[in-house]
């Protein structure tokens, strides 16, 4: 039987795209998650897409993922019918014969051009039987690069259909502490703004994007095909003039060096501009616009020169001149008159630029040579190796050469090699409406030199990545990784020596900056070292020849295989079910065609999945998730265990084994019956140090925790309940004194004390307060709609909410506890313990083992299950607050705004013109799967709430 073909493509740093819009009755992307963990600027991203074939016939489903060009794929797997199919990284040549044979048989090689400027595409496919499902999981890793004083993590989402279970979880952990956090992009504005939750707490930050299905249809640039836009997470870390931020773990280290508050160094810069005939039209126009803008940004103590070239070289002036207003105005008039004509003599032009800089040495300044061209050398010296040699001799290591390649006609590898040989970098300028902004953006990165001749020294270190840098620019960062000899941290002594203007400076004092992760099993720092080493070996291999080139290539290959990185030297072979294709993924070099050796080079990057041994028909008869573990964010081992969605209604509710839950003070756990399990669980990492769904950020963000009791009464234990924005009423509350005075009191008679965290938006410290006793709380209530949520606190140690009930009509509600979900619709009552999607009226509920996702119109709520000492409890988080601004309840509390007005003898905060006594304390943040402990200002409940606590207590759920 001939199979229909459906394509699913994931776009962006993290995304999914279906290249042909399907009939939603035929198939469905019923779940799409992106989890990204950033630790010490190193991002590990897992994309998980679950697809169901709704047809009565088998379908071939193609999975496309676009990832950053700087990223390495490190893991890929598919789950089909209870079986995991893993990709294996091998030497590229080992897969080449299989690849060539498949192409020669006329079978699809699965080649797709990259889309956009910074992405490469991964592609594979699999046949799914009628009414069966497949899960794709892709992991890739990337070191974020600091530009213009910030790091950016970009997420482009275009699923091509609204997805019921769509979410993005980003967790950032920086031991240097996070200076600021912003969320930008088209998906952060207008109708989708309230789908974004962000939390920033000193060294950690969380960003969640949870648009409802309705929002995916109605937002700007949205429609029946769902989302289409970017989400960009922007942040930086705190810095000083010291040695920088050094992390060590298990014999490895990574050093981030970016001192601030240094004086700028005057620069000498020569611009070498291609004006040959190929620059005709918009390219020459945009070059003129950018150059005029750049000239206007020169500082008066800078010196500069301007050269244009075609088959000849033209000078604005024969020597460097100071950037006075008169000289800048004259140079702008010259730039305005640049016209395209003639051939391309790159050799002569670059040598002339180098001569101008060499002829004008200036103590205490930094020299820079910038070349812009759009083509190959066509006249004068045209032998590429000869040009490389000539330029290298002329520059002689005195200053960097930056090459900007305009468009795709240019030989980019030629420019890249010439830049690397002269301590610079090459950058492609894309032919687009913003090409002038690309040119200006690059110049801004190198416009402000702060240090020259930077040498990174590591006594007691070995196997180091690059340690010598010609210049350090404002807003950038130098990163070095290596191994610590014999893992002896006591003898490890890093320092940095550089030139600042006319002075030699040394950065040292490691006592306050060198910090161990304290986790010997943490491979995170080691992977940063491997990533940097492979990247730099590949750059070095480009510059060498002969035996040296082969040796460097061998080293890069060995590391790529050891750490399962898909690089230009390796391929990922994906084995599929019997009768299916074997796929081979190649990562190309810049401009390389991944199809066959020696074939024509296309314009764009491509990643290739080879298909071979194709069979017709076939398919799978059943489906299940098998467990698969990935390292959790923040370096800790383990995984977050989730279940996928499960059906509602009275029909065949699926059941899944759940951990038993102690009720009240009973010691016996409630038994749970199970029917035949349809799905096993799939394990995958969560954003965050094991974290990823919580945050509590902008709307309420309340966390509860059991406060420490006096030692004579009980061991300090934690209870958690955290909030975001939910509707609820809680049951009656027996007020109990917060302090027990009787020495004879036992733990059984001590009331539980719950600590709430009330997060702020701008201050680093949240507020916290204690509540004692067993209570029922109003979590969320919207007066103008039939939606409310209440929760009941338990009375056991380390407890939280035993149950949460969501009312959406007078005769309809959903009750959630740690083992099941109960739906009441009038007189009908159904219980669900499995994974399928539940739809009850306007409410959609999805259970994933450790979390329950509830969507009601434009409200999105996550209920997490926490466990401590074998006991489970619930904790709700509001992921999306509706546009209506009249919500009530503990989770609808607005982020407090306060001012610290007194520090001694007692600290006082000013909140709404009221001064409140506070003490510094701490609380666990249960808005995250693996809760961190946050410092907080402890105060009374009434002061924190700015109203009576009794206003949040209800008598029934």
Steps between C-alpha positions, in 0.01 A plus 500: 500500500640838405565720798392858540771743600466763770790728590573643842772762523638658816612859445728729684741455779226283625186441296279278290364560153263289295589576144162404363187597685308179571138432551483495878273196480786309333784555744586713794802649677334456836802601709796722426752595771826691497714475813819705506744511790775761503778460756820704486388627156482143365156416364367145478169482317258210465221514247223242551223462245221245525294422193198279451387350170120548499447326166400142425818450299873517570674834457861602457569784737809712440662681789695820424696697756688820443774562753765774533800456272725528804319217679592132498227237499588256777200268521201397293246227562155388394249308709281267297283222637689483827841488332764774511702553183821692572729687266867399512780742414763349267789618288358665191690277258351187658155613395605638162483172306152421629399854422639491145333166424162631604535809282617289203184288534296815461375493858433823683802634680285729708694816420337831593661845474541691822253778567618831643843628590595301805326165465572153368239235440469149633264266319383141531177308448317191617184315400226489763214252486138609505391653832849469648743756635867597488714713728810681371765631739796706388774639725758755395759711680642847446721750681322835493720781374495839667445787257447865585472422868239224487428136425203405285308176489269509199186291460312507173164325517297401198318171559271553197205394710375592847628247755299422812809421703746763378757645737849641526692473828834679539713483813816708547749445780804727528715486811625851428136613552274633227514875441184536294246287315283605209266322262469646152373402158166498322366227725551719807263778395130572483272198523773258612660717768305338783607153381853582616606461860847598613671480837841639592651412837868591533686207340198338337234596249204325345305588188184314400296540184164322529257633238158341501362341185268797453788745526695310238215581258433863586837664567677732256628300201302202628204321352378151428864402444598608851802693624761661279759718666801538728550492873840636606627466856766763569717515811843583639686420822664722760864586434792689652865579426629180656616180340147406404276202555670159532314171550670169575363149511649152492839615375373750240454876505339773293603864532278788385702820481319828431623779728291813510572867570827496307599813307451477125807489278515738201502303177651517155262351246519462123188409299568313172181508291432293186344716225530248216216448253349213701414750777251665264156603624379461857830362634698814416214721622484322836879508531497878454227541764682282753840656436368853546340398830818327621715802415267713710561271801877543502640663813709812453813330636465220239703503176356351185552433131265414214586296190275383217605252236404325179784414262679803648527647848360845589590698812293763672831608654841334472557477873302466819343821630336596826122469520435871531159627393646648182677178403193289576279728287750476213510119526120486496494697174755256353287202617189653347672498161609133500384341171514138387732415207782275386655176623615391850863529617471390864874437543610852408224667704565308823877550471444874456281510811765312699766742375300800622471352852866397511605848390311661787607329825352675804584402856200422719264433209344193337512445123226327300470414131149438360440356150158493331466304175234302316705286265818309419822669387479535120801712415853560628607212727217245480667195655330467838799349681724775367259765626490333844878496513536862387245630752647296785847644433370855470304492827763294686274447802485872582122548470186300413342476157120477489344381174136567417367287215199661331253242363557144380715558192799560721748223582430508873753231592773709336399801712465293816847351463653841431333644812600211727859518383503863612324480838164609363166352405292486183136593494247448222282799418167380363343668200186636659329824585700525824847440352606850605394420857703177487808700397446758774434226754830331426691826528342572839641169629858615431453875539630523857825315576575474872806271507765385253745208503291299746676190639310253720738314732406185694769361728394146583282480188535285188319419174396864473286658232622823336685721750634791289269771367606808305227723642213504746202720412238662717187283522679179396647215704805275491434137592773246575456142618747229594595225741651542845821302536438200727171668597698696759305821555755619760775535238269642233588868459336696215586855402460732201766735364409770246570851377257777595600806300866546581496295822557131560226367731465171684172351620528247782359444852328167453375460854170671435448391142593133469204287595442127478161367404544252781363217290759247394254331265422826324621469140380847405839676527667213319254532212567875476870415470429237233269736307757783495787265420321344201395843370854635517659184356267527200610864453864400535458217250377753245823697528745208476613257232677168470578286804415777747155533349437125525613488863268782603216342305559171682486671841176676411347175375592307813342761726189523280449124527574491874243768581250400227517835321375517143771712335627538141718194574225273636156375404206378705359168383137448601385138498128455450250215534546192275419583142556870555783719376830551675562872515835679507531859621794707376595842636649710220767762504408853396373483141564125467268265311441196722384274218816356349869570504598731215149605406388855434499726805156652563438841648374396842594264780330163501478215742426167341304197609570207267219261417583151384335159476155652469210261515145568399209464734579369841464695814464437866212337673522664840681774683643567840751729662803332644706678761798697382718703729679824423711704738304762677583867472749644737717193474312273732418153388154360477194583302154640513241232443191605308194337359330608185137596473203273571135489395200618690138411511362175619656295225797277573694737724863396488670419826859529604677383814567801721693512823272442794414800710466499881167646607487711817706337767440148375804286445348281235505632149188488293511214250443578142356265246623510145357390172715398207751778449501649157817707538820462692655821617771694322768673698659815380674800655316796630620854460678596811727325740248231467257783491287639241140537581437739779610846524208665657630814338299799413158406618497403858790260512427376849691214658415333827742317719497361845688735728760366737356419841689526827753216529343366814171452320580361160758463228478787250312374198361665192151517365443658169223653310573757241285717294460678180140587433220260557141512622411316813339489840651306785338322785471612861803614684574433866708787623796382702761702685815539293723436800473197731611571855447163669825304529298183526339549163558217255534509123151356461349804675711765331308691230660507161650829399490574128732760355380699202728671248360810337730575210591844375565615145795732555643440846740213551335384824140376511277543803403203716257437784379208711155351543424229755234232521295291257317733267300521181601789282349701222762467228328679215159643423379706206174678586410567138529138390405161631851401594653453842760282667533395862750278675530307823823481697586169659616444856798275449864593513638629170150530363334758284161479334331164522248599236412786274155554351428712193140619456401624156123474528264449789468130417841437346839467666833323473662363815874426500690302759836325483362176357203586278284760335125495560261676262142581599262611227155526651420156635777328303823424688812358333845427640822508300846378595655466155657736251239593243347839436198585717243745366225613735289785371737790432781347707780284359716293737822313418684287753872425476577311818669782691279777367145571391442761231163675518379738227174694520463761228788743546595360842779242524583330831765242585458283811829340597544192714786522748638222712709507814581208729269281295195727541339687213317830490362737239609850412320726248661758271323751282676491165265745333275761649200613293470855376224569755668669795251421776626165627487422872683240705839417638641428154368822351712718725691765310879508529576722796693822466698608803777731610761422762488797737699385806772243560595541868418398764209329320439490128186678386332489161257759372201345320218728386602777743511255788824410677535132589755328724671212321780251553709328237406133464465239226238279336484225241364609164254229405414669174783287362510121472825481695444787743788740570524675834462877471581773747197708594372774731288333770201695632149443629238361264277807527791732417605297197144461371405859583173362629374247752599137447142405584394651166671204326353225719188312388284245674457253215668401179 
